[in-house]
Amino acid sequence: MVQIPLSNLTEGAEAVVVGFRGGARLMQKLADMGFVPGTAVKVIKNQRNGPMMVSIRGITLGIGRGVAMKIMVEPRNR
């Protein structure tokens, strides 16, 4: 399957978290926020500059673009 950075998804797109590109600290921080492999995520706002808004596990989070580029996802077919 195709894996892309979360930052590449458009508004309204849904995906499943499959992994990360980063060190142990980043992985722990993301896990604490709910980003664990197998978790569904939906992009609420992505204007290609500045932070993204995503929905994960029933909550809406703002994440920086640099972090979003390190979260690898598998897009869901709609």
Helices and strands as residue ranges (DSSP letters): E 4-5, G 6-8, E 14-20, H 24-33, E 40-45, E 52-56, E 59-63, H 65-68, E 71-75
